[in-house]
Amino acid sequence: MNPKNLITPGIIGLVLGVTLFWSNTVLSACSSTPMAQKDVVIIGERTVATALRLNILPAAWVGRKTLWEGAGAAKAGAQFLSCPNGFAGPKKTKVKKALEQYKGMPVLLSKAATTCLYKPEITPAVLEKQLNAWDITPVVIDFTKGIDQAVKTLGDYFNCQEKATAELAAYHKQMDRAQTLAAKVRPGIKVAVISGTFQAATGKSFLRLEAPGGYTDTYILKMLKARNLAHAVITPRDKISKGHLTIREIDKILAATPDVIVITGDSLAVQVAISRAVAKNPALSNTPALKNQAVFSLPFYSDADPLSYPQVLMEWVTALGGQA
C-alpha cells in the first residue's frame, strides 16, 4: 500500500480545515460607533489601541505594528510614524521631521510596567528623553498602576468617560470568567506555538517556533499552567530571533508529541507543513495534537492591546480546556 494512502480524511480535515478562526477585535469593538479623529499624536501602541476602543483615532502614532493585530485599523486612519525602536534609533531624524507637521498638537506617551520583550532597552524613559530633546513635553498615560487608571485617564482626556467605564466593565466581567475557566484547564499540557507566513506570490511557507520565556509564556501558558514544547526542541546552539526559532520542517516538533498545536499568524503555512510531514511519515499522525484534533488558530498576545486580553485569554482557555 502506498504510505500516502494512510493519511485519513480525518487528518486531512484536521490540518486543512479544523481551525478556530477569530476576528479582529479592535475593528469589531469600534464598528458600532464612528471614529472621532483627534488632533493628537500618540507614542506607544497600548495607548493607541485603548484609544481606538474608545472610538478615538489620533492624527499620527508610533508603536509596534507587527505585534498588534489592530495595527491595521490604526494605520488606515492615522499616519504611522515608526516603531519605538526606529523612533529612538535609526529613524529618529525622519520621525522628528514628520512631527513638525503636527507641531502644536499634544503628544501622549504610553508608560508600561514591562517593555518590549524583544527590545527591552527601548523604555518609556528613553522615548520621553527623545521627545524632551525635541522640546516636546508629553502627556503620560500610565499603565504601570493598572489598566483601570490608564483607561479612566484616557476617558477623561478625550471626554468619553461613559465609554471608558463601559469598556472597563466588559473587561473585568470577561476577565473574571476567563480566569475561572482557566483554573479548569488540565495542568501540564504541552503546547507548540508556531507562527506561519505564506507567500502567495511564490507559494513558499515560513515557520517559526515561539521560544520559551516569550509573550505566550508570559501572558497565556503561565496562567493556564501549560508547558511550552519549545523547551524540548530548542537547543543552546539554536539562534533565537525576536523570541522565535525559524524551522525548516515541522517533523521535529511533531515528534516531540505536543498535546496541542497553536497556530499564530498565517494558518495555511502551518497546516500545509503538517499535511506534508504526515504524508512523508504517517506515524506522525499519532502525535497527540493530531490524533485528538487539537490544532487551533489562536491570536498572539503581546500586551499591545490590554483591553483585548480577556477575549484572547478566553479563546486560549476554550481551546486548551477541551484537552482531557
Salt bridges, closest charged atoms under 4 A:
GLU45 OE2 - ARG46 NH1 3.72
GLU45 OE2 - ARG64 NE 2.83
ASP148 OD2 - HIS172 NE2 2.93
GLU167 OE2 - LYS163 NZ 2.99
ASP303 OD2 - ARG46 NE 3.24
ASP305 OD2 - ARG53 NH2 3.06
